[in-house]
Amino acid sequence: MNEFVSALKQGNLEKIRACPKSDLHNHFVLGGSRQYLRQMTGIKIEPVKRPLSSMDEMHAWNRENHGERFYTPEMRRLLIRAAFRQARDDGVAVLEIGEDVWGLGEFFHHDVDELVGAFTTTQKEIAPHTELRLQIGLSRHCPIGYLEDCLSHFWGHKAFYSIDLYGNELAQPIENFKSIYRRAKAEGLRLKAHVGEWGTADDVRRAVEELELDEVQHGISAVQDETVVRFLADHRIRLNITPRSNVLLGRVPSLSSHPIGRLYRSGVDVTINSDDILIFDSDVSKEYLRLYESGCLSAEELDDIRQNGLAKTV
């Protein structure tokens, strides 16, 4: 029995933390160590403990507990530090995070090298054993022309690993982003988008086909249609899933019934991730332990998912 499987069966969170794992779906602004932020600022951020009724309620939590207190270049860098502190303390060996394109002007003087340096320098200082996969973030509600203008600063910089589209899935049709994703593919970026957290199985398939996605953030609604599940498995489309946030946002009723179990057993490439740690108390080690204790997945299945998340993508 390997150390990770043994730690899960013992319910030993510290031993789980000692085992390497990936976090490929982490919004660093809300994805850092609450203990570190309290130590550095005195701000105590309590996580959500009951299911929320809507995204609006989550945004209200964010305004009350996080909000504009962190809306300066100095505090943005503190949030980056908190993300790497969290990764280090939780045994995250591969961390995929990045800044939204609008943040380049707000926090980094429209200087991509300054932005990249803020992440890479902090990674080397705080979590030198964690692989950083730097991501370009896009908000789905933004006009396409605005996003294209912002992205003009990013194209050609080889420091970036992936691009991700997030925000309200209903803000505008996924097809609107095709030109951006064609350029991102030409730039050699791994293509990702948030879809299927609130939408349908058809939304997941259409996003993959229209944007030529390599990975989907969430994607859990795929279980509504077996043909979509088969499509994802056959095309090796990875779903980077965040179980506790799905429960606390009311997308699934419980961890024991979470679709990740069915998706995994159907051959879909899945990983387990944190999403917004400050909101959901969802660090990766806790996600694994909670899924095991709920009976959703066995310790051996969870270890297979863990190792898969650490594997190099092609």
Secondary structure, 3 states (H helix, E strand, C coil): CCHHHHHHHHCCHHHHHCCCEEECCECHHHCCCHHHHHHHHCCCCCCCCCCCCCHHHHHHHHHHHCHHHHCCHHHHHHHHHHHHHHHHHCCEEEEEEEEECCHHHHHCCCCHHHHHHHHHHHHHHHCCCCEEEEEEEEECCCCHHHHHHHHCCCCCCCCEEEEEEECCCCCCCHHHHHHHHHHHHHCCCEEEEEECCCCCHHHHHHHHHHHCCCEEEECHHHHHCHHHHHHHHHCCCEEEECHHHHHHCCCCCCCCCCCHHHHHHCCCCEEECCECHHHHCCCHHHHHHHHHHHCCCCHHHHHHHHHHHHCCCC
